[in-house]
Amino acid sequence: EGKLCAEVKDILMGETWLCSGQSNMEYCFKWRVDDITDRSTLFDNKKIRFFKVAKSSSAYPVERIQGKWEICSPETAEDFSVVAFCFGKRLNEELGNLPIGLIGSYWGGTAIEPWMDEFTLRHEKLEEKTKALTAGWAPTANSSLYNAMIHPIKNYTIAGVIWYQGEANNERAADYGPLFDGMIRGWRNEFHRFLPFYFVQIAPWNGYADRNAAYLREQQADVAATLHNTGMVVVSDLVNDISDIHPSLKKQVGVRLANMALKKTYHREEVEPYSPMLKSIRIEGRKVMVTTTAIKLTCNDKTIQNFEIVDQAGNVYPADAKLMKNGEISVSSVKVKTPVAVRYCFTNDAVPNLFDSNGLPLAPFRTDRKK
């Protein structure tokens, strides 16, 4: 009677973001991070807090998760997502030292299907699209990670979601858009909130087959273009080794996600988070003239790389590209007399070298997509 049962200290009120996906989101500070050289004061701000959800899968929704809130320090950050931390750090700095909570719920190697809630999969007939999912080393059963690692958080008030996943779905790229769209809407239904959802377009890697990664990036861009309150960051320039599926440049990925949140969620008008994109093309004889959403593009090499031209038979040829004074890009190939389409960075491992005045890379595209 009248006894103090528990005393809770050090409570902060701020913004909490859910950070989820596969290994590029899981990528933590104990691994190699090439774009953060000095860590001496990196973790000094105690207003950044982490909650790392223990890996778990379940056939049914569960109510509890393993994990605890930790205060930012070199020790606690060692095992936490670099992308999520850099996202939270930038938000904290730009929002006047506002406390930021980061819930890390991620698992390397996982496809999107286990992260989708069962109701959405079943009622939208998306289960048909998951039949090709083969069992691997990561949990693969539909909804198994949603049930164990997302469902228990759904009554917690979060500001939004950041997501970095897609690599494990590359072999089934054609279905990724509908599944990803369904997953986002499913989470919003479950959380009873129109959650902001900002995600990373997968990075270049030369280990994918065919042009699978290019097709998957296209699906990701579709979701950003059609589903409200989402945003996609392009990170194809943030790669220093295309033979590594885990780029060791991670700080800027988090910063770009934070810039998206600053603009769209926190209404910071001066922030420019959008990569330039294709606007239109017109064909003039042998040339394809490309207009982008950027006022001015610059190339950081002597020659512009990764343009291709498609001929009437559907053959794809490497192309030369020049920046024109009016901001257009003139693209042509000596092998193609009558071009019908143009592609840019539309391969698995193309690293762009065209940038806008904000230092953001021109997003990949193709104009020969069959609707």
Sine and cosine of phi, psi and omega as CSV:
sin_phi,cos_phi,sin_psi,cos_psi,sin_omega,cos_omega
0.00,0.00,0.79,-0.61,0.09,-1.00
0.94,0.35,0.14,0.99,-0.01,-1.00
-0.99,0.13,0.52,-0.86,0.10,-1.00
-0.98,0.20,0.89,-0.46,-0.04,-1.00
-0.98,0.19,-0.69,0.72,-0.02,-1.00
-0.42,-0.91,0.52,-0.86,0.05,-1.00
-0.88,-0.48,0.81,-0.59,0.00,-1.00
-0.93,-0.36,0.83,-0.56,-0.01,-1.00
-0.89,-0.46,0.17,-0.98,0.14,-0.99
0.85,0.53,0.80,0.60,0.02,-1.00
-1.00,-0.08,0.72,-0.69,0.04,-1.00
-0.89,-0.46,0.53,-0.85,0.14,-0.99
-0.93,-0.36,0.82,-0.57,-0.02,-1.00
-0.26,-0.97,-0.53,-0.85,-0.03,-1.00
-0.93,-0.37,0.76,-0.66,0.04,-1.00
-0.92,-0.40,0.76,-0.65,0.02,-1.00
-0.89,-0.45,0.64,-0.77,0.07,-1.00
-1.00,-0.03,0.79,-0.61,-0.08,-1.00
-0.88,-0.47,0.91,-0.42,-0.17,-0.99
-0.66,-0.75,0.17,-0.98,0.03,-1.00
0.68,-0.74,-0.48,-0.88,-0.02,-1.00
-0.93,-0.37,-0.53,-0.85,-0.29,-0.96
-0.91,0.42,-0.49,0.87,0.01,-1.00
-0.95,0.31,-0.36,0.93,0.17,-0.98
-0.99,0.12,-0.58,0.81,-0.01,-1.00
-0.94,0.34,-0.44,0.90,-0.06,-1.00
-0.68,0.73,0.91,-0.41,-0.17,-0.99
-0.93,-0.38,0.07,-1.00,-0.14,-0.99
-0.93,0.36,-0.30,0.95,0.01,-1.00
-0.98,0.21,-0.20,0.98,0.12,-0.99
-1.00,0.03,0.06,-1.00,-0.06,-1.00
-0.97,0.26,0.82,-0.58,0.07,-1.00
-0.84,-0.54,0.94,-0.34,-0.14,-0.99
-0.99,0.10,-0.29,0.96,-0.05,-1.00
-0.96,-0.27,0.25,0.97,0.19,-0.98
-0.78,-0.63,0.98,-0.21,-0.08,-1.00
-1.00,-0.03,-0.59,0.80,-0.05,-1.00
-0.94,-0.33,0.91,-0.41,0.00,-1.00
-0.97,-0.26,0.14,0.99,-0.16,-0.99
-0.86,0.52,-0.60,0.80,0.00,-1.00
-0.87,-0.49,0.13,0.99,-0.12,-0.99
-0.85,0.53,-0.62,0.79,-0.13,-0.99
-0.96,-0.29,0.39,0.92,-0.07,-1.00
-0.95,0.32,-0.44,0.90,-0.12,-0.99
-0.98,0.18,0.93,-0.37,-0.06,-1.00
-0.99,0.15,0.05,1.00,0.05,-1.00
-1.00,0.01,0.06,1.00,0.12,-0.99
-0.97,-0.24,0.82,-0.58,-0.06,-1.00
-0.82,-0.57,0.54,-0.84,0.00,-1.00
-0.88,-0.47,0.53,-0.85,0.24,-0.97
-0.73,-0.69,0.94,-0.33,0.00,-1.00
-0.99,-0.11,0.89,-0.45,-0.01,-1.00
-0.97,0.26,0.80,-0.60,0.02,-1.00
-0.90,0.43,0.62,-0.78,0.00,-1.00
-0.91,0.42,0.75,-0.67,-0.05,-1.00
-0.28,-0.96,0.53,-0.85,0.10,-1.00
-0.71,-0.70,0.43,-0.90,-0.08,-1.00
-0.46,-0.89,0.57,-0.82,0.05,-1.00
-0.97,0.25,-0.31,0.95,-0.03,-1.00
-0.76,-0.65,0.45,-0.89,0.05,-1.00
-0.86,0.50,0.72,-0.70,0.05,-1.00
-0.91,-0.41,0.31,-0.95,-0.09,-1.00
-0.99,-0.17,-0.37,0.93,-0.10,-0.99
-0.88,-0.47,0.49,-0.87,0.10,-1.00
-0.79,-0.62,0.37,-0.93,0.09,-1.00
-1.00,-0.05,0.70,-0.72,0.05,-1.00
0.50,-0.87,0.19,-0.98,0.05,-1.00
-0.50,-0.87,0.44,-0.90,0.07,-1.00
-0.94,0.34,0.72,-0.70,0.03,-1.00
-0.80,-0.60,0.52,-0.85,0.03,-1.00
-1.00,0.08,0.66,-0.75,-0.02,-1.00
-0.83,0.56,0.81,-0.59,0.08,-1.00
-0.34,-0.94,0.26,-0.97,0.03,-1.00
-0.83,0.55,-0.55,0.83,-0.05,-1.00
-0.96,0.28,-0.74,0.68,-0.05,-1.00
-0.95,0.32,-0.52,0.86,-0.05,-1.00
-0.97,0.26,-0.40,0.92,-0.06,-1.00
-0.74,0.67,-0.62,0.78,-0.10,-0.99
-0.95,-0.32,0.37,0.93,-0.03,-1.00
-0.88,-0.48,0.41,-0.91,-0.05,-1.00
-0.83,0.56,0.80,-0.60,0.05,-1.00
-0.92,0.38,-0.69,0.72,0.00,-1.00
-0.87,0.50,-0.73,0.68,-0.02,-1.00
-0.90,0.44,-0.69,0.72,-0.01,-1.00
-0.88,0.47,-0.73,0.68,-0.03,-1.00
-0.91,0.42,-0.55,0.84,0.11,-0.99
-0.88,0.47,-0.78,0.62,-0.03,-1.00
-0.91,0.42,-0.62,0.79,-0.01,-1.00
-0.90,0.44,-0.68,0.73,0.00,-1.00
-0.92,0.39,-0.67,0.75,0.05,-1.00
-0.86,0.51,-0.73,0.69,-0.01,-1.00
-0.85,0.53,-0.70,0.71,-0.04,-1.00
-0.94,0.35,-0.65,0.76,-0.09,-1.00
-0.99,0.17,-0.35,0.94,-0.03,-1.00
-0.97,-0.25,0.53,0.85,0.12,-0.99
0.93,0.38,0.71,0.70,0.02,-1.00
0.88,0.48,0.52,0.85,0.06,-1.00
-0.91,0.41,0.73,-0.69,0.06,-1.00
-0.86,0.51,0.71,-0.71,-0.01,-1.00
-0.83,-0.56,0.81,-0.59,0.11,-0.99
-0.97,-0.26,0.67,-0.74,-0.02,-1.00
-0.83,-0.55,0.89,-0.45,0.07,-1.00
-0.99,-0.14,0.92,-0.38,0.00,-1.00
-1.00,-0.08,0.95,-0.33,0.01,-1.00
-0.80,-0.60,1.00,0.01,-0.15,-0.99
-0.58,-0.81,0.31,-0.95,-0.01,-1.00
-0.41,-0.91,0.88,-0.47,-0.02,-1.00
-0.86,0.51,0.58,-0.82,0.08,-1.00
0.98,0.18,0.05,1.00,-0.10,-1.00
-1.00,0.02,0.64,-0.77,0.10,-1.00
-0.99,0.15,0.05,-1.00,-0.07,-1.00
-0.98,0.22,-0.50,0.87,-0.11,-0.99
-0.84,0.55,-0.67,0.74,0.02,-1.00
-0.91,0.42,-0.34,0.94,-0.02,-1.00
-1.00,0.03,-0.06,1.00,-0.05,-1.00
-1.00,-0.04,0.63,-0.78,0.02,-1.00
-0.96,0.28,0.51,-0.86,-0.12,-0.99
-0.90,0.44,-0.61,0.79,-0.03,-1.00
-0.85,0.52,-0.74,0.68,-0.02,-1.00
-0.90,0.43,-0.72,0.70,0.00,-1.00
-0.84,0.54,-0.70,0.71,-0.10,-0.99
-0.97,0.24,-0.73,0.68,-0.14,-0.99
-0.98,0.21,-0.32,0.95,0.03,-1.00
-0.98,-0.19,0.19,0.98,0.02,-1.00
0.83,0.56,0.52,0.85,0.02,-1.00
-0.99,0.14,-0.19,0.98,-0.01,-1.00
-0.87,0.49,-0.51,0.86,0.03,-1.00
-0.85,0.52,-0.59,0.81,-0.04,-1.00
-0.97,0.23,-0.18,0.98,-0.05,-1.00
-0.99,-0.15,0.00,1.00,-0.07,-1.00
-0.88,0.47,-0.50,0.87,-0.07,-1.00
-0.98,0.18,-0.02,1.00,-0.04,-1.00
-0.94,0.35,0.88,-0.47,-0.01,-1.00
-0.99,-0.14,0.54,-0.84,-0.01,-1.00
-0.93,0.36,0.74,-0.67,0.07,-1.00
-0.80,-0.60,-0.43,-0.90,-0.04,-1.00
-0.99,0.14,-0.40,0.92,0.02,-1.00
-1.00,0.04,0.37,-0.93,0.04,-1.00
-0.84,0.54,0.77,-0.63,-0.10,-0.99
-0.88,-0.47,-0.24,0.97,-0.08,-1.00
-0.89,0.45,0.67,-0.74,0.04,-1.00
-0.76,0.65,0.72,-0.70,0.10,-0.99
0.93,0.37,-0.02,1.00,-0.12,-0.99
-0.90,0.43,-0.57,0.82,0.02,-1.00
-1.00,0.08,-0.56,0.83,0.10,-0.99
-0.84,0.54,-0.75,0.66,-0.06,-1.00
-0.85,0.52,-0.66,0.75,-0.13,-0.99
-1.00,-0.08,-0.47,0.88,-0.19,-0.98
-0.87,-0.50,-0.16,0.99,0.04,-1.00
-0.87,-0.49,-0.74,0.67,-0.03,-1.00
-0.77,0.64,-0.67,0.74,-0.02,-1.00
-0.92,0.40,-0.26,0.97,-0.04,-1.00
-1.00,-0.04,-0.17,0.98,-0.27,-0.96
-0.91,0.42,-0.32,0.95,0.05,-1.00
-1.00,-0.06,0.02,1.00,0.04,-1.00
-1.00,0.03,0.68,-0.73,-0.04,-1.00
-0.98,0.18,0.92,-0.38,0.06,-1.00
-0.93,-0.38,0.44,-0.90,-0.01,-1.00
-0.99,0.16,-0.48,0.88,-0.04,-1.00
0.15,-0.99,-0.12,-0.99,-0.08,-1.00
-0.80,-0.61,0.66,-0.75,0.29,-0.96
-0.90,-0.43,0.58,-0.82,-0.22,-0.98
-0.61,-0.79,0.73,-0.68,0.07,-1.00
-0.67,-0.74,0.98,-0.19,-0.07,-1.00
-0.32,-0.95,0.28,-0.96,0.05,-1.00
0.64,-0.77,-0.44,0.90,-0.04,-1.00
-0.83,0.56,-0.66,0.75,-0.06,-1.00
-0.96,0.30,-0.18,0.98,0.03,-1.00
-0.98,-0.21,0.14,0.99,-0.15,-0.99
-0.87,0.48,-0.53,0.85,-0.04,-1.00
-0.97,0.24,-0.20,0.98,0.05,-1.00
-0.83,-0.56,0.69,0.72,-0.14,-0.99
-0.86,0.51,-0.58,0.81,-0.10,-0.99
-0.87,0.50,-0.45,0.89,-0.03,-1.00
-0.99,-0.10,-0.04,1.00,-0.14,-0.99
-0.91,0.41,-0.68,0.74,-0.03,-1.00
-0.82,0.58,-0.83,0.56,0.01,-1.00
-0.87,0.50,-0.61,0.79,0.00,-1.00
-0.93,0.37,-0.71,0.71,-0.02,-1.00
-0.90,0.43,-0.71,0.71,0.06,-1.00
-0.85,0.53,-0.71,0.70,0.01,-1.00
-0.90,0.43,-0.65,0.76,0.00,-1.00
-0.88,0.48,-0.71,0.70,-0.03,-1.00
-0.89,0.46,-0.74,0.67,0.00,-1.00
-0.90,0.43,-0.59,0.81,0.04,-1.00
-0.89,0.45,-0.71,0.71,0.03,-1.00
-0.89,0.45,-0.65,0.76,0.01,-1.00
-0.88,0.47,-0.66,0.75,0.04,-1.00
-0.89,0.46,-0.71,0.71,-0.06,-1.00
-0.92,0.38,-0.61,0.79,0.00,-1.00
-0.99,0.11,-0.11,0.99,-0.04,-1.00
0.83,0.56,0.60,0.80,0.02,-1.00
-0.53,-0.85,0.54,-0.84,0.01,-1.00
-0.99,0.13,0.93,0.36,-0.17,-0.99
-0.88,0.47,0.73,-0.68,0.22,-0.98
-0.87,0.49,0.65,-0.76,-0.06,-1.00
-0.69,-0.72,0.96,-0.28,-0.06,-1.00
-0.92,-0.40,0.72,-0.69,-0.15,-0.99
-0.66,-0.75,0.25,-0.97,-0.06,-1.00
-0.97,-0.25,0.76,-0.64,0.13,-0.99
-0.96,0.28,0.73,-0.68,-0.14,-0.99
-0.85,0.52,0.54,-0.84,-0.11,-0.99
-0.99,0.14,0.32,-0.95,0.06,-1.00
-0.89,0.45,0.65,-0.76,0.09,-1.00
-0.42,-0.91,0.67,-0.75,-0.08,-1.00
-1.00,0.00,0.14,0.99,-0.03,-1.00
-1.00,-0.07,-0.08,1.00,0.04,-1.00
-0.97,0.23,0.45,-0.89,0.06,-1.00
-1.00,0.07,0.33,-0.94,0.09,-1.00
0.76,0.65,-0.77,-0.64,0.14,-0.99
-0.85,-0.52,0.59,0.81,-0.12,-0.99
-0.81,0.59,-0.67,0.74,-0.05,-1.00
-0.92,0.39,-0.59,0.80,0.02,-1.00
-0.90,0.44,-0.67,0.74,0.02,-1.00
-0.91,0.42,-0.63,0.78,-0.01,-1.00
-0.92,0.38,-0.65,0.76,0.05,-1.00
-0.87,0.49,-0.61,0.80,0.03,-1.00
-0.89,0.46,-0.65,0.76,0.05,-1.00
-0.90,0.43,-0.65,0.76,0.03,-1.00
-0.89,0.46,-0.68,0.73,0.01,-1.00
-0.89,0.46,-0.58,0.82,0.05,-1.00
-0.85,0.53,-0.71,0.70,-0.04,-1.00
-0.90,0.43,-0.69,0.73,0.02,-1.00
-0.89,0.46,-0.55,0.84,-0.06,-1.00
-0.99,0.16,-0.38,0.92,-0.14,-0.99
-0.91,-0.41,-0.38,0.92,-0.08,-1.00
-0.97,-0.23,0.84,-0.54,-0.07,-1.00
-0.91,0.42,0.47,-0.88,0.05,-1.00
0.88,0.47,0.56,0.83,0.14,-0.99
-0.85,-0.53,0.26,-0.97,0.08,-1.00
-0.38,-0.92,0.64,-0.77,-0.03,-1.00
-0.90,-0.44,0.75,-0.66,0.11,-0.99
-0.97,-0.23,0.68,-0.73,0.02,-1.00
-1.00,-0.07,0.78,-0.62,-0.05,-1.00
-0.80,-0.60,0.33,0.94,-0.10,-0.99
-0.90,0.44,-0.27,0.96,0.06,-1.00
-1.00,0.04,-0.22,0.98,-0.11,-0.99
-1.00,-0.05,0.79,0.61,-0.07,-1.00
-0.70,-0.71,0.82,-0.57,0.04,-1.00
-0.95,-0.31,0.02,1.00,0.04,-1.00
-0.40,-0.92,0.97,-0.24,-0.08,-1.00
-0.95,0.30,-0.11,0.99,0.05,-1.00
-1.00,-0.03,0.08,1.00,0.02,-1.00
-0.90,-0.43,0.88,-0.48,-0.02,-1.00
-0.95,0.31,-0.19,0.98,0.04,-1.00
-0.91,-0.42,1.00,0.07,0.00,-1.00
-0.85,0.52,0.66,-0.75,-0.05,-1.00
-1.00,0.02,0.12,0.99,0.14,-0.99
-0.99,-0.11,0.97,-0.25,-0.13,-0.99
-0.85,-0.52,-0.41,0.91,-0.07,-1.00
-0.85,0.53,-0.75,0.66,-0.11,-0.99
-0.92,0.38,-0.45,0.89,0.07,-1.00
-0.89,0.46,-0.73,0.68,0.04,-1.00
-0.90,0.44,-0.64,0.77,0.00,-1.00
-0.90,0.43,-0.67,0.75,0.00,-1.00
-0.91,0.41,-0.62,0.78,0.08,-1.00
-0.90,0.43,-0.66,0.75,0.01,-1.00
-0.90,0.44,-0.64,0.77,0.02,-1.00
-0.89,0.46,-0.60,0.80,0.06,-1.00
-0.89,0.46,-0.70,0.71,0.01,-1.00
-0.92,0.39,-0.64,0.77,0.00,-1.00
-0.87,0.49,-0.66,0.75,-0.03,-1.00
-0.96,0.30,-0.78,0.62,-0.21,-0.98
-1.00,0.02,-0.56,0.83,-0.04,-1.00
-0.99,-0.10,-0.61,0.79,-0.09,-1.00
-0.96,-0.28,0.12,0.99,0.17,-0.98
0.83,0.56,0.65,0.76,0.09,-1.00
-1.00,0.02,1.00,-0.07,-0.16,-0.99
-0.88,0.47,-0.50,0.87,-0.10,-1.00
-0.97,0.24,-0.26,0.97,0.00,-1.00
-0.98,0.19,0.68,-0.73,0.00,-1.00
-0.87,-0.49,0.99,-0.13,-0.12,-0.99
-1.00,-0.10,-0.11,0.99,-0.17,-0.98
-1.00,-0.02,0.79,-0.61,0.13,-0.99
-0.92,0.40,0.58,-0.81,0.09,-1.00
-0.89,0.46,0.52,-0.86,-0.05,-1.00
-0.71,-0.70,0.20,-0.98,0.10,-1.00
-0.89,0.46,0.70,-0.71,0.08,-1.00
-0.96,-0.30,-0.80,0.60,0.00,-1.00
-0.31,-0.95,0.25,-0.97,0.13,-0.99
-0.72,-0.69,0.39,-0.92,0.21,-0.98
-0.62,-0.78,0.56,-0.83,-0.06,-1.00
-0.98,-0.21,0.82,-0.57,0.03,-1.00
-0.85,-0.53,1.00,-0.08,-0.02,-1.00
0.89,0.46,-0.88,-0.47,-0.02,-1.00
-1.00,0.08,-0.14,0.99,-0.11,-0.99
-0.97,-0.24,0.53,-0.85,0.20,-0.98
-0.93,-0.37,0.85,-0.52,0.02,-1.00
-1.00,-0.09,0.86,-0.52,-0.08,-1.00
-0.96,-0.29,0.78,-0.63,0.11,-0.99
-0.93,-0.36,0.70,-0.71,0.01,-1.00
-0.90,-0.43,0.07,-1.00,0.01,-1.00
-0.98,0.18,-0.12,0.99,-0.01,-1.00
-0.99,0.14,0.59,-0.81,0.10,-1.00
-0.94,0.35,-0.66,0.75,-0.01,-1.00
-0.57,-0.82,0.72,-0.69,0.09,-1.00
-0.93,-0.37,0.52,-0.86,0.13,-0.99
-0.77,-0.63,0.50,-0.86,0.03,-1.00
-0.96,-0.27,0.75,-0.66,-0.03,-1.00
-1.00,-0.07,0.27,0.96,0.12,-0.99
-0.75,-0.67,0.03,-1.00,0.04,-1.00
-0.93,0.36,-0.61,0.79,-0.02,-1.00
-0.83,-0.55,0.56,-0.83,0.04,-1.00
-0.98,0.22,0.77,-0.64,-0.05,-1.00
-0.98,-0.20,0.29,-0.96,0.28,-0.96
0.95,0.30,0.38,0.93,0.19,-0.98
-1.00,-0.06,0.57,-0.82,0.08,-1.00
-0.70,-0.71,0.44,-0.90,0.04,-1.00
-0.85,-0.53,0.59,-0.81,-0.01,-1.00
-0.93,-0.36,0.76,-0.65,0.01,-1.00
-1.00,-0.02,-0.04,-1.00,-0.09,-1.00
-0.89,0.45,-0.46,0.89,-0.01,-1.00
-1.00,0.09,-0.06,1.00,0.00,-1.00
1.00,-0.01,0.09,1.00,0.05,-1.00
-0.96,0.27,0.56,-0.83,-0.05,-1.00
-0.92,-0.38,0.79,-0.61,-0.02,-1.00
-0.83,-0.56,0.59,-0.81,0.14,-0.99
-0.85,0.52,0.56,-0.83,-0.09,-1.00
-0.75,-0.66,0.39,-0.92,0.12,-0.99
-1.00,-0.03,0.56,-0.83,0.00,-1.00
-0.69,-0.72,0.62,-0.78,0.04,-1.00
-0.76,-0.65,0.62,-0.79,0.10,-0.99
-1.00,0.08,0.80,-0.60,0.00,-1.00
-1.00,-0.06,0.32,-0.95,-0.03,-1.00
-0.88,0.48,-0.52,0.85,-0.04,-1.00
-0.99,0.12,0.08,1.00,0.05,-1.00
0.99,-0.12,-0.17,0.99,0.02,-1.00
-0.97,0.23,0.27,-0.96,0.09,-1.00
-0.90,-0.44,0.80,-0.59,0.03,-1.00
-0.99,-0.12,0.86,-0.52,-0.09,-1.00
-0.86,-0.51,0.74,-0.67,0.00,-1.00
-0.42,-0.91,0.28,-0.96,0.08,-1.00
-0.65,-0.76,0.67,-0.75,0.01,-1.00
-0.90,0.44,-0.35,0.94,-0.05,-1.00
-1.00,0.07,-0.17,0.98,-0.10,-1.00
-0.85,-0.53,0.91,-0.42,0.02,-1.00
-0.99,0.17,-0.66,0.75,-0.07,-1.00
-0.83,-0.55,1.00,0.05,0.00,-1.00
-0.95,0.31,0.54,-0.84,0.06,-1.00
-0.88,-0.48,-0.30,0.95,-0.04,-1.00
-0.39,-0.92,0.25,-0.97,0.00,-1.00
-0.70,-0.71,0.51,-0.86,0.04,-1.00
-0.75,-0.66,0.50,-0.87,0.07,-1.00
-0.69,-0.72,0.81,-0.59,0.00,-1.00
0.78,0.63,0.56,0.83,-0.06,-1.00
-0.99,-0.10,0.83,0.56,0.09,-1.00
-0.70,-0.72,0.00,-1.00,-0.02,-1.00
-0.94,0.34,-0.57,0.82,-0.22,-0.97
-0.81,-0.58,0.29,0.96,-0.01,-1.00
-0.92,0.39,0.76,-0.65,0.07,-1.00
-0.95,-0.30,0.87,-0.49,-0.12,-0.99
-0.95,0.32,0.46,-0.89,0.13,-0.99
-0.75,-0.66,0.41,0.91,0.14,-0.99
-0.92,-0.38,0.78,-0.63,-0.09,-1.00
-0.72,-0.69,0.47,-0.88,0.09,-1.00
-1.00,0.02,-0.07,-1.00,-0.08,-1.00
-0.94,0.35,-0.22,0.98,0.07,-1.00
-1.00,-0.04,0.03,1.00,-0.02,-1.00
0.98,0.18,0.29,0.96,0.01,-1.00
-0.99,-0.14,0.63,-0.77,-0.09,-1.00
-0.98,0.22,0.52,-0.86,0.12,-0.99
-0.89,0.46,0.78,-0.63,-0.04,-1.00
-0.95,0.32,0.52,-0.86,0.01,-1.00
-0.92,0.40,0.47,-0.88,0.04,-1.00
-0.35,-0.94,0.25,-0.97,0.24,-0.97
-0.59,-0.81,0.49,-0.87,0.00,-1.00
-0.95,-0.32,0.12,0.99,-0.02,-1.00
-0.95,-0.31,0.44,0.90,0.00,-1.00
-0.95,0.31,0.73,-0.68,0.03,-1.00
-1.00,0.05,0.84,-0.54,-0.06,-1.00
-0.96,0.26,0.00,0.00,0.00,0.00
